[in-house]
Amino acid sequence: MRAYRLTTRWSDPLIFIHQPVSSTAQILLERRPLELQDVIPDDTLWLDLVRPTREEDLKVESFMGISVPTREEMKDIEPSELLYVEEGARYMTGRVLSKVEDSEEPGLAGITFILRGNRLVTVRYEEPQAFRMYTQRAGRSTGNGPSQNSSGETILAGLIEAVIDRAADVLQLQGERIDRLSRKIFEEKSDPSARNTALQDTLRALGRHGDLISKQRESLVSMERILLSLSATYRTSKAPRELREDVRSTLRDLQSLEEHATFLSSKIQFLLDATLGLVNLEQNNIIKLFSVMAVVFMPPTLIASIYGMNFKIMPELDWSLGYPLAVCMMVVAAVLPYVFFRWKKWL
């Protein structure tokens, strides 16, 4: 199979075509970029539109006899705008998690899958890791494994399976990070300043993990809608048994991942409640310290206030030991409450 060196940047608009290449035991896919002036080969099975321009949309529309949705149309959330059939082509739009490993904020990338006849068209404006995973192994096998029959439907099944595999990797990684956070939350720290800083960092980390898992769940729900639609279509159209089994198996895997994502979300909520509880305990300890200090200094303050009154007849004022006696009384009045609190283990 020929190799192509891609010198274009990700931000450049591109059309990638995928053609079948016969191998000894299976059908392989050859991927290469297509220039705007080039003719789309008739044996193309998959057209991957990456940040397409209007001219590239028109080129694919003329070849496929379809209408390529715009970026704004792909952002609709109404089910009728995400899954529909038009002029013999099936349009399916899903959300796929992207930028998970980048320094940027992870987000959901809208991707439209268009099935018409034996060909598949994908329209996207981001580069999810799942697509990179599938295109890397597309040169080895199409669909979900070695196959003698290659088609747009098997490629679509393989792409969705790659999305599910990537979601499993993300959820597994997040689960490991959440376990480390759990141990960090409940470990004892003697330094109050370090404990407060650790709790603040933990709250931020839990917020990031919760946001990522929430986006992953949204992606799984959108892909589940596509799989349910495909399952119903294949059941009525008498699709090949192998393809129907692949879709059902992928759907079961997806639903199990949804349950795992729900479990991780509930665990994050538990850790968040625990962290906030520890923060409240720290605040209560500070308030308790101020309360104890107020009680400790209240009796000495009372004694000092009594002898600070400006009455002319106060016998103690003429005593030679009046001042030392007053100081001793204030010290004793402060020490007794402190000893009592220590005895009660309130300090």
SVG drawing of the C-alpha trace seen along z (x, -y; Angstrom):
<svg xmlns="http://www.w3.org/2000/svg" viewBox="-39 -60 45 75">
<polyline fill="none" stroke="black" stroke-width="0.4" points="0.0,0.0 1.3,-3.4 2.3,-5.9 1.4,-9.6 3.2,-12.3 0.8,-14.9 2.4,-18.3 -0.8,-20.2 -1.7,-21.6 -4.7,-20.5 -6.2,-24.0 -6.2,-23.6 -9.4,-22.4 -9.0,-18.9 -10.8,-16.1 -9.5,-12.6 -10.6,-9.7 -10.4,-6.1 -10.3,-3.4 -10.3,0.4 -7.1,2.3 -7.1,6.1 -5.0,8.0 -4.4,11.7 -7.2,12.3 -9.1,9.0 -10.0,5.7 -7.7,2.8 -8.3,-1.0 -5.9,-3.4 -6.2,-7.0 -5.0,-10.0 -5.8,-13.7 -7.7,-14.9 -7.1,-18.3 -10.0,-20.4 -9.2,-20.1 -8.8,-16.3 -11.6,-13.9 -13.1,-11.7 -12.4,-8.0 -15.5,-5.9 -14.2,-3.2 -14.1,-5.6 -15.8,-4.2 -15.3,-6.9 -15.0,-10.7 -13.7,-12.4 -14.3,-16.2 -12.1,-18.1 -13.0,-21.7 -14.4,-21.8 -14.8,-25.0 -18.0,-25.7 -16.2,-24.6 -15.3,-21.3 -18.9,-20.8 -20.1,-21.4 -17.6,-19.0 -18.8,-16.2 -22.5,-17.1 -22.1,-16.8 -20.4,-13.4 -22.7,-11.9 -26.0,-13.6 -26.4,-14.8 -26.5,-18.1 -23.6,-18.5 -24.8,-20.2 -23.1,-23.4 -21.3,-23.8 -24.2,-25.7 -26.7,-23.0 -24.5,-20.4 -24.9,-22.2 -28.6,-21.6 -29.8,-19.6 -33.3,-18.6 -33.4,-14.8 -35.1,-15.5 -32.2,-17.6 -29.6,-15.0 -31.1,-11.8 -33.0,-12.0 -33.3,-10.6 -33.2,-12.9 -33.2,-11.9 -32.1,-8.3 -29.2,-9.4 -29.2,-8.8 -27.8,-11.7 -26.6,-11.1 -24.9,-13.7 -23.2,-12.8 -20.9,-14.5 -17.4,-13.1 -15.1,-14.2 -11.9,-16.0 -8.9,-17.7 -8.7,-15.5 -4.9,-15.3 -4.3,-18.8 -3.6,-21.8 -6.9,-23.3 -10.2,-22.8 -11.8,-19.5 -14.9,-19.9 -17.5,-18.1 -17.0,-18.0 -20.0,-17.6 -19.5,-15.0 -22.0,-14.2 -22.1,-10.7 -23.9,-10.5 -24.6,-7.0 -25.7,-6.8 -25.5,-3.6 -22.2,-1.9 -20.4,-5.1 -19.8,-7.0 -19.2,-10.8 -18.0,-12.3 -18.1,-16.0 -16.1,-17.4 -14.3,-20.5 -12.2,-18.9 -9.7,-16.1 -11.0,-13.6 -8.5,-10.9 -11.1,-8.3 -10.8,-9.2 -7.0,-9.1 -7.2,-5.7 -9.5,-4.3 -7.6,-5.8 -4.4,-4.3 -5.9,-0.8 -7.9,-1.4 -4.9,-0.3 -5.0,3.0 -8.7,3.8 -12.1,2.1 -15.1,2.3 -14.6,4.1 -12.0,6.6 -10.8,8.5 -13.5,8.5 -14.0,9.7 -16.7,7.2 -15.9,3.5 -18.6,0.8 -19.6,-2.5 -21.7,-0.7 -18.8,1.4 -16.6,-1.7 -19.3,-3.5 -19.5,-0.6 -15.7,-0.7 -15.7,-4.4 -18.4,-4.2 -16.5,-1.3 -13.4,-3.5 -15.4,-6.2 -16.6,-3.7 -13.0,-2.4 -11.7,-5.9 -14.5,-6.6 -13.6,-3.5 -9.9,-4.7 -11.0,-8.2 -13.3,-6.8 -10.7,-4.3 -8.1,-7.1 -10.5,-9.3 -11.4,-6.5 -7.7,-6.0 -7.3,-9.8 -10.4,-9.9 -9.1,-7.0 -5.9,-8.9 -7.9,-12.0 -10.0,-9.8 -6.9,-8.7 -5.6,-12.2 -8.8,-13.6 -8.9,-11.2 -5.2,-11.0 -4.3,-12.9 -2.2,-16.1 -0.8,-17.7 0.0,-21.1 -3.3,-23.1 -2.0,-25.4 -1.0,-22.4 -4.4,-20.8 -6.3,-23.9 -4.3,-24.2 -4.8,-20.5 -8.5,-20.8 -8.7,-23.7 -6.7,-21.9 -8.9,-18.8 -12.1,-20.9 -10.7,-22.2 -9.6,-18.8 -13.0,-17.3 -14.6,-20.0 -12.4,-19.3 -13.0,-15.5 -16.8,-16.0 -16.9,-18.3 -15.0,-15.9 -17.1,-12.9 -20.3,-14.9 -19.1,-15.7 -18.2,-12.0 -21.7,-11.0 -23.2,-13.4 -21.1,-12.0 -22.1,-8.4 -25.8,-9.4 -25.5,-10.9 -23.7,-7.8 -26.4,-5.6 -29.0,-7.5 -27.1,-6.7 -26.7,-3.0 -30.4,-2.6 -31.3,-4.2 -28.9,-2.0 -30.2,1.1 -33.8,0.3 -32.8,-0.4 -30.8,2.8 -33.5,4.9 -36.1,3.7 -33.8,3.6 -32.5,7.2 -28.8,6.0 -26.1,8.7 -26.2,10.7 -22.6,9.9 -23.2,6.2 -26.3,6.4 -24.4,8.4 -21.6,5.8 -24.1,2.9 -25.8,4.8 -22.5,5.7 -21.3,2.1 -24.5,0.9 -24.2,3.2 -20.6,2.0 -21.8,-1.6 -24.6,-1.1 -22.2,0.5 -19.9,-2.5 -22.8,-4.8 -23.4,-2.9 -19.7,-3.2 -19.8,-7.0 -22.9,-7.3 -20.9,-5.5 -18.0,-7.8 -20.3,-10.8 -21.8,-9.6 -18.4,-8.9 -17.3,-12.5 -20.4,-13.8 -19.5,-11.8 -15.9,-13.1 -17.2,-16.6 -19.5,-16.3 -16.7,-14.8 -14.3,-17.6 -16.9,-20.3 -17.5,-18.6 -13.8,-18.7 -13.7,-22.4 -16.6,-23.0 -14.8,-21.2 -11.7,-23.4 -13.9,-26.5 -15.6,-25.2 -12.2,-24.7 -11.3,-28.3 -14.6,-29.5 -14.2,-27.3 -10.7,-28.7 -12.1,-32.3 -14.9,-31.2 -12.6,-29.6 -10.3,-32.6 -13.3,-34.9 -14.4,-32.7 -10.8,-32.6 -10.4,-36.4 -13.9,-37.2 -13.3,-36.7 -10.0,-38.7 -11.8,-41.4 -14.6,-41.5 -12.0,-41.9 -10.2,-44.6 -13.5,-46.4 -14.5,-46.3 -11.3,-47.9 -11.3,-50.3 -14.4,-52.1 -13.9,-55.7 -15.6,-55.5 -14.0,-57.5 -14.6,-54.8 -12.9,-51.6 -11.0,-50.1 -8.8,-47.9 -7.3,-51.0 -5.5,-51.8 -4.1,-48.3 -0.4,-48.0 -1.0,-44.5 -4.1,-45.5 -2.4,-45.6 -0.6,-42.3 -3.7,-40.7 -5.8,-41.9 -3.3,-40.6 -3.2,-37.2 -7.0,-37.1 -7.0,-37.8 -4.4,-35.1 -6.3,-32.5 -9.6,-33.5 -8.0,-33.0 -6.2,-29.7 -9.2,-28.0 -11.4,-28.0 -8.4,-26.9 -7.7,-23.9 -11.5,-23.1 -11.6,-23.1 -8.5,-20.9 -10.0,-18.5 -13.1,-18.2 -10.9,-17.8 -12.5,-20.7 -9.1,-22.0"/>
</svg>
